[in-house]
Amino acid sequence: MSLTIPSPADSPSTHADSSASDAAASAPARTYQVRTFGCQMNVHDSERMSGLLEAAGYVRSEGELADVVVFNTCAVRENADNKLYGNLGILRPVKDANPGMQIAVGGCLAQKDRETILKKAPWVDAVFGTHNVGALPALLDRARHNDEAQLEILESLDVFPSTLPTKRDSVYAGWVSISVGCNNTCTFCIVPALRGKEKDRRPGDILAEIQALVDDGAIEVTLLGQNVNSYGVEFGDRQAFSKLLRACGEIPGLERVRFTSPHPAAFTDDVIEAMAETPNVMPQLHMPLQSGSDKVLKDMKRSYRSTKFLGILDKVRDKIPHAAISTDIIVGFPGETEEDFQATLDVVERSRFATAFTFQYSKRPGTPAADLPEQLPKAVVQERFERLTALQDRIAAEENARQVGRRVEVMVTAQQGRKAGETHRLSGRAQDQRLVHFSVPDGAETPRPGDLVTVTVTGAASFHLIADPASLEDYQLRRSRAGDAWDRSQADSCGAPAPAAAGGGKAGVSLGMPALPVRGR
């Protein structure tokens, strides 16, 4: 028996494969959209998800309808479940009308709820957790090939997220994760159960990523960690974080360094000294208080007390007089008395926070606090919340009023204020992270996002500053590498550089920094 092997030119299968290949090549790329709920770590993870999808050949959707919609979820707030399932419900008829559409759910709520998501929303195609972000493209492919939903949840970190491809939201500022996970046991928090024990990156890897961002045009980075100042615990260096801050000061072209969020219990003097002595570390600090009551702090298993907290603020302001300090506060923790709440008001009054994230305590299944007695009535929590926000609004307005007359350097952002159309002002962030709405004098050059302007503050409100230069001399523009990077990004997306126009910019491009609202959502 002889076997005749056809030449490639004669092979029917070769012709078929070639036709299929040509069809695949001519088919439009599948589009994607990532919707993010939650904290800065989630925002950073979403950049990784976008990078993974683009590396797999997807392109970001410019319209309302995408072939793939990914939800990156949060599990910290009580309404996290409702927000997710509400959005999934809205998408169900959209998917029914577009059979090729896929929906994926990742993040903290996916890590926690797992099979529950597929039971409540069987039209979801893929569910993945906080430890295996890198699996997203493969899960989508498998779901499409097998025509069934894919669930993959890992109990420990598979690949450190910062080794994954990234599609950054901003060309002029970026997030850099220095650690993931948390070793604390705060009774209200479910994060350690979902993100695991703290794992630290090596300093060289972090600095290499920062250098790559700077080489790409960024002039600002924010260092991220669940407890960012405990960095180094895994490899036994108690001063690793302060050393990292100082090393950031040696990177040419890196103009602004921020970090979030530290833990008061681990906040040491060497970090304060590094902040004060490293010129590109910004005069801004986010220091979570949670409660001003020592009893409540003990019940929360927060290993510091109000005296230590206030002492940290005093030391920071002694070394960095113009530092703007923000915080997190929880109102209505189980067992909180009126006396406990008054202690919180007292600490807030003394702390003079520039802004605060204020939250009403929400019972989260799986946390120790959920089982504590004396869960407070909603009406009591609401009334205290309103008193706290009124106090903080007043303090913020007073602290902002003190900025009037100061010269501030503002990094221009692509985001516009709600009244930009009426006021014709642009927006940006001062070095201390305060939001500044400013106008460009007649005859002056308009800055691009990423450029820096120096102006005098002329007005203030609780949540922003205003700078309306009276003359050309009161307005200084410094065009930056970050502005050049912005122009390049516009050329890449539009085929031409962005015109220097008020508020000009691509929709959806953000500062690369968290917004700092006063009221909880």
Backbone torsions as a table, in degrees:
resi	resn	phi	psi	omega
1	MET	NA	127.6	179.3
2	SER	-104.6	152.8	-178.8
3	LEU	-118.7	120.1	178.2
4	THR	-98.7	121.9	178.8
5	ILE	-99.1	112.9	-178.8
6	PRO	-65.5	147.5	175.6
7	SER	-70.7	157.3	179.2
8	PRO	-54.4	-34.6	-177.8
9	ALA	-67.9	-28.1	-177.4
10	ASP	-94.0	-7.7	-171.7
11	SER	-76.6	119.9	176.4
12	PRO	-59.1	-38.1	-178.0
13	SER	-66.0	-33.0	178.2
14	THR	-64.5	-42.8	177.7
15	HIS	-61.6	-41.1	-179.5
16	ALA	-65.6	-45.0	179.7
17	ASP	-61.9	-40.4	-179.5
18	SER	-63.6	-41.9	179.9
19	SER	-64.8	-41.0	179.1
20	ALA	-64.4	-41.0	179.0
21	SER	-62.9	-42.8	179.2
22	ASP	-63.8	-38.9	180.0
23	ALA	-65.9	-41.1	179.9
24	ALA	-64.4	-38.8	-178.5
25	ALA	-67.0	-32.6	-177.0
26	SER	-87.4	-12.9	-179.4
27	ALA	-69.5	141.1	178.8
28	PRO	-65.5	146.6	178.7
29	ALA	-64.8	144.8	176.5
30	ARG	-71.7	141.3	-177.4
31	THR	-99.2	158.7	-179.1
32	TYR	-139.4	161.9	174.1
33	GLN	-146.1	131.4	176.9
34	VAL	-110.7	123.6	178.8
35	ARG	-109.3	125.5	-171.2
36	THR	-111.3	131.8	170.6
37	PHE	-117.8	142.6	170.2
38	GLY	109.7	-149.7	-165.2
39	CYS	-87.0	-177.1	179.9
40	GLN	-62.1	-34.8	177.8
41	MET	-61.8	-37.2	177.4
42	ASN	-67.1	-39.7	177.4
43	VAL	-59.8	-44.5	179.7
44	HIS	-64.8	-43.2	177.2
45	ASP	-60.1	-36.4	179.0
46	SER	-64.4	-35.3	175.4
47	GLU	-62.6	-37.2	177.1
48	ARG	-66.4	-43.0	179.2
49	MET	-60.0	-43.5	178.6
50	SER	-62.6	-42.0	179.0
51	GLY	-63.4	-41.5	178.1
52	LEU	-62.1	-44.3	-178.7
53	LEU	-66.0	-40.5	179.6
54	GLU	-68.5	-36.2	176.0
55	ALA	-64.2	-26.8	179.3
56	ALA	-88.0	2.9	175.2
57	GLY	102.7	-0.4	176.3
58	TYR	-78.1	158.2	175.0
59	VAL	-125.9	146.6	-178.1
60	ARG	-65.5	135.0	-179.9
61	SER	-72.0	134.5	175.9
62	GLU	-98.2	-4.9	-179.7
63	GLY	-117.1	-167.4	-178.2
64	GLU	-76.8	-34.1	-174.0
65	LEU	-101.6	125.6	177.3
66	ALA	-120.3	155.6	176.8
67	ASP	-69.9	-31.7	179.4
68	VAL	-130.6	126.8	174.8
69	VAL	-117.4	124.1	-178.9
70	VAL	-112.9	128.1	174.4
71	PHE	-101.9	120.3	174.7
72	ASN	-101.8	108.9	-162.6
73	THR	-101.5	162.1	176.0
74	CYS	-117.5	147.9	177.8
75	ALA	-120.8	9.3	-173.0
76	VAL	-78.0	-41.1	-175.7
77	ARG	-91.2	155.6	-176.7
78	GLU	-64.6	-32.7	-176.3
79	ASN	-90.1	9.7	-178.7
80	ALA	-60.4	-42.8	179.8
81	ASP	-62.3	-47.8	-178.1
82	ASN	-61.4	-39.3	-179.0
83	LYS	-63.9	-44.6	-179.3
84	LEU	-65.3	-53.3	-174.1
85	TYR	-67.9	-28.3	173.8
86	GLY	-64.6	-43.9	178.6
87	ASN	-67.6	-38.9	177.7
88	LEU	-63.9	-38.6	178.6
89	GLY	-63.6	-39.6	178.2
90	ILE	-62.9	-35.6	-176.5
91	LEU	-80.4	-16.6	-174.9
92	ARG	-57.7	-52.0	179.5
93	PRO	-64.5	-29.2	177.0
94	VAL	-64.3	-43.8	179.0
95	LYS	-68.2	-39.3	177.9
96	ASP	-57.7	-35.5	-179.5
97	ALA	-82.7	-11.9	-179.6
98	ASN	-133.5	82.4	-171.3
99	PRO	-57.3	-26.1	-179.8
100	GLY	-80.0	-6.7	-178.4
101	MET	-70.1	145.1	176.1
102	GLN	-125.7	148.2	178.5
103	ILE	-126.2	131.4	178.0
104	ALA	-124.9	146.8	178.2
105	VAL	-126.3	124.0	177.8
106	GLY	-131.5	-173.9	176.4
107	GLY	91.1	-165.2	-170.5
108	CYS	-65.2	-41.5	-179.8
109	LEU	-67.1	-35.6	176.3
110	ALA	-65.0	-40.7	178.3
111	GLN	-61.7	-35.8	-176.7
112	LYS	-82.3	-47.8	-170.3
113	ASP	-88.3	-29.6	172.7
114	ARG	51.6	-114.7	-175.5
115	GLU	-61.3	-24.5	-178.4
116	THR	-58.6	-36.5	-179.2
117	ILE	-62.1	-44.4	-179.3
118	LEU	-70.4	-29.1	176.9
119	LYS	-70.7	-42.1	-178.2
120	LYS	-79.4	-29.2	-177.6
121	ALA	-136.2	74.4	-175.8
122	PRO	-65.3	-7.8	176.7
123	TRP	-82.9	-2.7	174.7
124	VAL	-73.3	140.4	-175.7
125	ASP	-95.9	-29.1	-175.8
126	ALA	-149.3	137.7	175.6
127	VAL	-128.4	127.4	-179.7
128	PHE	-140.7	158.4	-172.0
129	GLY	-104.2	-168.4	-177.2
130	THR	-74.9	-19.5	-175.4
131	HIS	-94.2	-7.2	-177.8
132	ASN	-137.7	50.1	176.9
133	VAL	-55.3	-36.7	-176.5
134	GLY	-64.0	-13.0	-178.7
135	ALA	-81.1	-7.8	-171.0
136	LEU	-53.5	-54.7	-177.6
137	PRO	-59.7	-40.3	-179.4
138	ALA	-65.6	-39.2	178.8
139	LEU	-63.8	-40.6	178.0
140	LEU	-64.1	-43.4	178.5
141	ASP	-62.4	-43.1	-177.4
142	ARG	-66.4	-40.6	179.4
143	ALA	-62.6	-39.8	-179.3
144	ARG	-70.0	-41.5	-178.2
145	HIS	-69.1	-44.2	-176.3
146	ASN	-86.7	-10.8	-178.4
147	ASP	56.6	41.4	175.1
148	GLU	-154.3	154.6	-176.6
149	ALA	-64.8	147.2	179.5
150	GLN	-115.7	130.9	177.9
151	LEU	-122.7	122.9	178.0
152	GLU	-142.0	110.9	179.4
153	ILE	-124.4	123.6	176.3
154	LEU	-101.0	149.7	-178.5
155	GLU	-89.3	-14.0	177.3
156	SER	-142.0	164.4	-173.9
157	LEU	-62.1	129.5	179.7
158	ASP	-86.9	-58.9	178.8
159	VAL	-132.7	133.9	179.0
160	PHE	-60.2	126.5	-172.6
161	PRO	-53.1	-31.7	-175.5
162	SER	-72.7	-6.7	174.6
163	THR	-87.9	-5.4	-177.1
164	LEU	-87.9	157.8	176.0
165	PRO	-59.3	151.7	-176.4
166	THR	-132.6	136.0	169.9
167	LYS	-114.8	98.5	-172.7
168	ARG	-74.8	145.8	176.6
169	ASP	-71.8	-26.5	-175.5
170	SER	-129.9	140.7	177.0
171	VAL	-88.4	-16.4	-174.3
172	TYR	-104.8	-9.9	178.6
173	ALA	-147.0	149.3	-177.1
174	GLY	-147.5	157.8	174.5
175	TRP	-92.1	143.3	172.9
176	VAL	-133.9	114.9	-179.8
177	SER	-81.2	125.9	179.1
178	ILE	-102.8	-16.2	177.2
179	SER	-159.8	161.0	172.1
180	VAL	-132.2	156.0	178.8
181	GLY	85.6	175.7	-174.1
182	CYS	-152.6	137.4	179.2
183	ASN	-98.9	0.3	179.8
184	ASN	-84.6	168.3	-176.8
185	THR	-130.9	43.4	179.2
186	CYS	-55.9	131.9	-170.7
187	THR	-71.1	-17.5	-178.9
188	PHE	-93.2	-6.9	-165.8
189	CYS	-110.1	133.5	179.6
190	ILE	-100.9	-4.5	-174.5
191	VAL	-57.0	-46.2	-179.0
192	PRO	-57.4	-35.0	179.8
193	ALA	-69.8	-25.4	-175.3
194	LEU	-98.6	-29.1	-178.5
195	ARG	-110.4	-6.5	173.4
196	GLY	83.3	-176.1	178.1
197	LYS	-68.3	157.5	-177.5
198	GLU	-64.4	133.3	172.5
199	LYS	-126.3	127.1	-175.0
200	ASP	-103.8	140.9	172.3
201	ARG	-80.7	156.9	175.4
202	ARG	-73.4	143.4	-177.7
203	PRO	-54.7	-40.5	-179.0
204	GLY	-61.4	-37.4	178.6
205	ASP	-67.6	-39.2	179.1
206	ILE	-64.3	-48.4	-177.5
207	LEU	-65.5	-33.3	177.3
208	ALA	-66.1	-39.2	178.2
209	GLU	-67.1	-40.9	177.3
210	ILE	-61.4	-44.2	179.6
211	GLN	-60.9	-39.9	178.3
212	ALA	-63.0	-39.8	176.9
213	LEU	-63.2	-44.1	179.5
214	VAL	-63.9	-42.4	178.5
215	ASP	-61.1	-27.0	-179.1
216	ASP	-87.9	-0.4	174.9
217	GLY	115.8	-11.4	-178.7
218	ALA	-69.8	143.4	175.7
219	ILE	-119.3	-0.5	178.8
220	GLU	-135.6	137.2	172.5
221	VAL	-131.2	150.5	173.3
222	THR	-120.0	121.2	178.6
223	LEU	-81.2	129.8	-174.4
224	LEU	-116.0	142.2	172.1
225	GLY	-167.6	151.4	177.7
226	GLN	-59.7	-42.1	168.3
227	ASN	-131.4	85.0	-165.8
228	VAL	-61.5	-32.3	-175.8
229	ASN	-83.3	-4.5	172.5
230	SER	-89.5	6.6	177.2
231	TYR	-51.9	135.2	-179.3
232	GLY	105.5	-10.8	-177.7
233	VAL	-62.2	-32.8	-176.5
234	GLU	-70.5	-31.5	179.0
235	PHE	-112.2	17.0	165.8
236	GLY	75.4	31.1	177.8
237	ASP	-119.6	105.2	-176.4
238	ARG	-68.9	-19.5	-179.4
239	GLN	-107.8	18.3	-176.3
240	ALA	-61.5	-36.9	-176.5
241	PHE	-70.0	-43.9	178.9
242	SER	-64.4	-36.0	176.8
243	LYS	-64.5	-38.6	179.1
244	LEU	-64.8	-42.3	177.0
245	LEU	-59.3	-45.4	-179.9
246	ARG	-64.8	-37.0	178.3
247	ALA	-65.8	-34.1	175.8
248	CYS	-61.3	-31.5	179.1
249	GLY	-68.5	-13.0	-179.4
250	GLU	-95.1	0.9	-176.6
251	ILE	-90.1	111.1	179.9
252	PRO	-61.0	136.7	178.2
253	GLY	89.5	-12.2	177.2
254	LEU	-88.6	109.5	-171.7
255	GLU	-97.7	-25.4	-175.7
256	ARG	-138.3	125.7	177.2
257	VAL	-122.9	129.3	175.9
258	ARG	-129.3	168.8	175.6
259	PHE	-152.8	151.9	178.3
260	THR	-163.5	145.5	-7.4
261	SER	-112.8	138.3	176.1
262	PRO	-84.5	168.9	176.3
263	HIS	-115.3	129.1	-177.0
264	PRO	-56.6	-34.3	-176.1
265	ALA	-64.3	-29.8	-176.5
266	ALA	-106.1	11.0	-175.1
267	PHE	-87.0	109.3	-170.4
268	THR	-107.6	163.9	-175.6
269	ASP	-62.9	-31.7	-179.1
270	ASP	-63.8	-29.4	176.9
271	VAL	-70.8	-43.0	178.0
272	ILE	-60.7	-43.7	179.3
273	GLU	-63.9	-40.6	178.4
274	ALA	-64.6	-39.3	177.3
275	MET	-61.1	-45.3	-175.5
276	ALA	-71.1	-30.8	-171.9
277	GLU	-100.1	-4.2	179.4
278	THR	-106.2	108.9	-169.8
279	PRO	-57.4	-33.3	-176.2
280	ASN	-90.7	1.5	170.7
281	VAL	-81.7	121.3	-169.2
282	MET	-74.1	150.8	-179.8
283	PRO	-78.1	63.1	-176.3
284	GLN	-148.5	139.0	-177.8
285	LEU	-143.8	129.6	172.1
286	HIS	-102.8	113.2	-174.3
287	MET	-125.0	101.5	-175.9
288	PRO	-65.5	122.4	177.0
289	LEU	-87.8	-49.2	-176.9
290	GLN	72.2	-49.9	175.4
291	SER	-157.1	149.6	175.2
292	GLY	-93.4	-2.6	-179.9
293	SER	-91.5	125.6	179.0
294	ASP	-64.0	-35.0	177.6
295	LYS	-63.2	-46.7	-179.4
296	VAL	-66.0	-40.9	176.8
297	LEU	-57.9	-40.0	177.6
298	LYS	-64.3	-43.8	178.9
299	ASP	-64.4	-31.1	177.8
300	MET	-77.6	-10.7	-172.8
301	LYS	60.1	41.1	172.1
302	ARG	-93.1	116.5	-169.3
303	SER	-85.4	51.3	170.8
304	TYR	-153.3	167.9	177.3
305	ARG	-126.4	171.7	-172.3
306	SER	-60.5	-34.6	179.8
307	THR	-63.2	-42.9	177.7
308	LYS	-63.9	-42.6	-179.5
309	PHE	-59.4	-50.4	-179.4
310	LEU	-64.3	-33.0	177.2
311	GLY	-64.3	-37.4	176.6
312	ILE	-62.6	-45.5	-179.9
313	LEU	-61.4	-40.4	178.9
314	ASP	-62.2	-43.9	180.0
315	LYS	-64.3	-41.5	179.4
316	VAL	-62.6	-45.3	-177.9
317	ARG	-71.8	-25.8	175.3
318	ASP	-67.6	-41.0	-178.5
319	LYS	-84.6	-31.1	-176.4
320	ILE	-131.6	81.4	-170.7
321	PRO	-56.7	-32.7	-176.2
322	HIS	-96.3	16.2	-179.2
323	ALA	-63.7	135.4	172.5
324	ALA	-98.7	126.1	-175.0
325	ILE	-115.4	129.4	176.9
326	SER	-116.4	172.8	-173.3
327	THR	-156.7	173.2	169.4
328	ASP	-118.5	139.1	178.1
329	ILE	-138.5	134.9	176.0
330	ILE	-107.8	128.0	179.1
331	VAL	-105.9	136.7	172.9
332	GLY	85.0	27.6	175.0
333	PHE	-60.6	146.1	-177.3
334	PRO	-50.6	131.1	178.7
335	GLY	85.1	-1.7	179.1
336	GLU	-65.8	121.1	177.9
337	THR	-92.3	172.1	175.6
338	GLU	-61.5	-36.6	176.9
339	GLU	-63.4	-42.4	177.3
340	ASP	-61.3	-44.5	-178.8
341	PHE	-65.2	-38.4	177.8
342	GLN	-62.0	-34.8	176.9
343	ALA	-62.7	-37.4	175.8
344	THR	-64.4	-45.7	178.0
345	LEU	-59.0	-39.5	-179.4
346	ASP	-64.5	-43.5	179.5
347	VAL	-67.1	-39.1	177.8
348	VAL	-63.1	-43.1	179.0
349	GLU	-59.8	-43.0	-178.4
350	ARG	-74.7	-32.0	-173.8
351	SER	-73.7	-28.5	178.9
352	ARG	55.0	54.8	-179.5
353	PHE	-66.1	140.6	174.8
354	ALA	-68.9	-34.0	176.8
355	THR	-162.5	166.4	-176.8
356	ALA	-150.5	141.0	167.0
357	PHE	-88.9	112.9	-178.8
358	THR	-112.2	131.8	-174.5
359	PHE	-128.8	142.2	168.0
360	GLN	-82.8	131.6	-179.5
361	TYR	-55.2	132.6	175.6
362	SER	-125.0	134.6	-176.2
363	LYS	-73.6	119.4	-178.7
364	ARG	-112.0	116.0	177.0
365	PRO	-54.9	137.1	-179.7
366	GLY	98.4	-7.8	177.1
367	THR	-104.1	147.6	179.1
368	PRO	-58.0	-35.1	-177.4
369	ALA	-64.8	-23.8	-179.6
370	ALA	-64.4	-24.2	-178.2
371	ASP	-100.3	3.0	179.8
372	LEU	-71.4	147.6	174.3
373	PRO	-73.1	175.4	175.7
374	GLU	60.4	45.1	170.1
375	GLN	-67.7	128.9	-171.1
376	LEU	-81.5	146.7	176.1
377	PRO	-62.0	146.8	-179.3
378	LYS	-56.0	-40.5	-177.4
379	ALA	-63.2	-38.7	178.6
380	VAL	-66.1	-45.4	-179.6
381	VAL	-62.8	-43.0	-178.9
382	GLN	-62.2	-43.4	-178.3
383	GLU	-64.8	-40.8	178.1
384	ARG	-68.0	-39.7	178.1
385	PHE	-58.1	-43.5	-179.4
386	GLU	-66.2	-37.7	176.3
387	ARG	-65.2	-41.1	-179.7
388	LEU	-65.4	-46.7	-178.3
389	THR	-66.0	-34.8	176.8
390	ALA	-63.6	-42.2	177.9
391	LEU	-63.9	-47.0	-177.7
392	GLN	-67.2	-35.9	175.9
393	ASP	-59.8	-43.0	179.2
394	ARG	-63.7	-46.7	-178.7
395	ILE	-63.0	-43.5	-179.9
396	ALA	-61.2	-42.0	178.4
397	ALA	-63.9	-40.3	179.3
398	GLU	-67.0	-42.9	179.5
399	GLU	-66.5	-38.2	176.8
400	ASN	-68.0	-35.9	178.4
401	ALA	-61.4	-29.9	178.6
402	ARG	-69.2	-15.1	-179.6
403	GLN	-83.7	-14.5	-178.1
404	VAL	-61.0	131.0	-178.1
405	GLY	96.9	-14.1	179.3
406	ARG	-80.4	145.4	171.2
407	ARG	-85.9	129.8	-178.6
408	VAL	-130.1	144.3	173.1
409	GLU	-95.0	125.9	-173.6
410	VAL	-117.0	126.8	171.1
411	MET	-87.8	119.4	-174.4
412	VAL	-71.0	138.3	179.1
413	THR	-114.1	166.4	177.4
414	ALA	-79.4	-14.5	-179.0
415	GLN	-78.5	143.4	177.8
416	GLN	-110.6	153.3	171.8
417	GLY	-70.8	159.7	-177.4
418	ARG	-61.7	-27.6	-177.5
419	LYS	-104.9	18.9	-175.8
420	ALA	-58.9	-34.7	179.9
421	GLY	-64.2	-31.9	179.5
422	GLU	-85.3	-41.7	-173.1
423	THR	-88.3	-19.9	-176.4
424	HIS	60.4	28.0	177.0
425	ARG	-94.9	151.1	169.7
426	LEU	-95.8	172.1	-177.2
427	SER	-131.3	156.2	176.6
428	GLY	-170.8	-178.1	-179.3
429	ARG	-117.1	131.6	174.0
430	ALA	-71.9	171.5	179.9
431	GLN	-59.2	-32.6	-179.9
432	ASP	-85.9	11.4	175.0
433	GLN	79.4	2.1	175.6
434	ARG	-67.4	142.1	177.6
435	LEU	-77.9	130.6	-178.5
436	VAL	-126.0	124.2	171.2
437	HIS	-99.8	123.4	-174.7
438	PHE	-134.0	155.2	177.7
439	SER	-107.6	157.5	179.5
440	VAL	-104.7	121.9	-178.4
441	PRO	-61.3	151.4	175.8
442	ASP	-56.4	132.2	178.3
443	GLY	91.0	-8.6	-179.9
444	ALA	-92.4	154.8	179.3
445	GLU	-74.4	137.9	179.0
446	THR	-83.6	132.0	-178.5
447	PRO	-77.5	159.6	172.8
448	ARG	-97.3	158.0	170.2
449	PRO	-54.8	131.5	-176.5
450	GLY	101.2	-20.5	174.5
451	ASP	-75.9	167.2	-178.4
452	LEU	-123.5	133.8	176.7
453	VAL	-121.9	145.7	174.9
454	THR	-113.3	123.2	-174.8
455	VAL	-140.4	167.1	176.7
456	THR	-100.7	132.1	179.1
457	VAL	-69.5	126.8	-178.0
458	THR	-113.2	-13.0	-179.4
459	GLY	-158.2	165.7	-176.4
460	ALA	-152.4	150.2	171.0
461	ALA	-135.6	-176.6	-176.6
462	SER	-64.5	-31.3	-170.5
463	PHE	-117.2	1.0	179.8
464	HIS	-161.7	165.5	172.6
465	LEU	-111.8	158.5	177.3
466	ILE	-123.9	138.5	175.9
467	ALA	-135.3	109.3	177.3
468	ASP	-115.9	94.2	-177.3
469	PRO	-58.1	134.9	-179.2
470	ALA	-79.9	-18.4	-176.7
471	SER	-155.0	170.8	177.0
472	LEU	-63.1	-31.3	-178.1
473	GLU	-68.3	-22.0	-177.7
474	ASP	-89.9	4.8	-176.8
475	TYR	-128.7	119.0	178.8
476	GLN	-121.9	128.1	179.3
477	LEU	-111.6	133.0	173.2
478	ARG	-121.6	108.7	176.5
479	ARG	-70.3	137.2	-171.2
480	SER	-123.2	167.6	173.7
481	ARG	-60.5	-32.7	179.3
482	ALA	-66.3	-38.2	174.7
483	GLY	-64.6	-39.0	175.6
484	ASP	-61.4	-41.6	178.9
485	ALA	-63.2	-36.8	176.3
486	TRP	-61.0	-46.7	178.6
487	ASP	-57.7	-42.6	-179.7
488	ARG	-63.9	-39.8	-179.7
489	SER	-65.0	-35.3	178.1
490	GLN	-70.3	-37.8	177.7
491	ALA	-64.5	-39.0	179.5
492	ASP	-65.5	-38.1	-174.8
493	SER	-89.1	-28.1	-174.0
494	CYS	-116.0	-12.0	-178.2
495	GLY	86.8	1.0	179.0
496	ALA	-156.0	151.9	178.7
497	PRO	-61.1	149.8	177.6
498	ALA	-69.5	135.8	175.8
499	PRO	-69.0	151.0	178.3
500	ALA	-79.1	85.4	-177.1
501	ALA	-126.8	153.8	-178.6
502	ALA	-57.0	123.7	176.9
503	GLY	68.9	7.6	-178.3
504	GLY	-58.7	139.1	178.4
505	GLY	162.8	165.1	-177.6
506	LYS	-79.9	132.2	179.3
507	ALA	-58.6	138.1	175.4
508	GLY	92.0	-6.8	177.8
509	VAL	-84.3	127.5	-174.8
510	SER	-114.0	172.4	-177.8
511	LEU	-64.3	-23.5	-171.8
512	GLY	85.2	8.8	176.4
513	MET	-126.8	151.7	177.5
514	PRO	-69.9	143.5	168.9
515	ALA	-68.1	154.3	-177.1
516	LEU	-120.3	74.9	179.0
517	PRO	-72.3	157.5	176.7
518	VAL	-89.0	-42.0	-177.5
519	ARG	-91.8	143.2	173.2
520	GLY	-71.7	154.2	-179.7
521	ARG	-94.2	NA	NA
